[in-house]
């Protein structure tokens, strides 16, 4: 199982009870995958913190109906993925 697939599984679990439409859920997963893959190679300082902030901002803007606590949980999952080198 690939690292991004593992992250996706965890994200789907976190989003399971969020009440999002399928396309919103998929958009969240795509945004998370994009940020986790892009930030570590960008040369930005503090890649894990940058990932968490970027996911929080992008998901909040793209899927405003997502509960703030759930958004925070998925941002943390993405941050951990970068810390563990999954990006």
Order of alpha helices (4+ residues) and beta strands (2+ residues): alpha-alpha-alpha-alpha
